[in-house]
Amino acid sequence: MRKVLFVITVLCGMTAFSQDATVKNLKKEAEREIKKDPNDTSSKVWKTGGFFGLNAAQGSLSNWAAGGDKFSLAINGNLSTYAFYKKNKHSWDNTLDVNLGYMNTTSLGSRKNDDRIDLVSKYGYAISEKWNAGALFNFRSQMFRGYTYDGDGNRTLSSNFLSPAYVLLSPGFEWKPDKAFSAFISPATVRWTIVTNDSLSAAGAYGVDPGKHAKTEFGAFASLNYRKEINKTFSYKSRLDLYSNYLENPQNVDLYWTNMLNMQLTKYLTLTYSLDMIYDDDAKLFGPDNTSPATQIKSMLGVGFMFKF
């Protein structure tokens, strides 16, 4: 009997000791500091952000000898967003820019002075340190009706949503020497010009055949992009697109160039200067008879609110 009691006592002691050790180990594991493996170099594959800006300018004159409009008001909004993907050799860059502007003066009345939707999606596969092979998709149009005005203030419908719209699909190669600059080049690009408005389509606007709603072109395309935060105060971005239609007047190169320089005055107050230039050989809306193409230039300077996200 004594031997049995001795064995039971020893077993109980061993069990208590084992449980106590287990509890201590659990406590030690719970209090252990978790450190990142130095060999783990994983990072976020998506980088997203953008900004929204709103500029306004107002002026009024009364008995002003130099002359001018008694009242003027201009409001311009700009939304610019991006979503960049990067993992291993794969990259996917997406940008969306939306601009809308309105002005009102006593002599000209109410007019739209800016209207743009611009979506760019670009995929790349790294074939070397600075070169990617991939494809680019671009959609560009506007939101509301646009008009041209003669010397007497009479207006004529010149554009609308999807009239025109430009859809471009371009396989090619991209050169990225650094984070700020990139150049995409394609010798074989398909571009569609879309005009859904019946009256503009009937007039053969933007190069479509009269009565048709779309025109297909095949040519060469190049896109140069620069985006740089110079310092905490200044940032600049620029994009230059060039397109030559092999099938019709390849020497007349279409140009689309946008520039924006921002100066951050305070956390939310900014000074913005933008310069846009467009030449489309098929946009024959200018000249004495409104039948000739011309270089379109838009320059705007404003102070307003900007919110980055």
Secondary structure, DSSP 4 states (H G I P E B T S, - for coil): -HHHHHHHHHHHHHHHHHHHHHHHHHHHHHHPPP---TT-----SEEEEEEEEEEEEEEE-SS-TT---SEEEEEEEEEEEEEEEEETTEEEEEEEEEEEEEEEETTTEEEEEEEEEEEEEEEEEESSSSEEEEEEEEEEE-SS-EEEE-TTS-EEEEEBTTBTEEEEEEEEEEE-SSSSEEEEEEEEEEEEEE---HHHHHTTGGGPPTT-SEEEEEEEEEEEEEEEE-SSSEEEEEEEEEEEETTS-TTS-EEEEEEEEEEE-SSSEEEEEEEEEEE-TT---BTTTT-B---EEEEEEEEEEEEE-
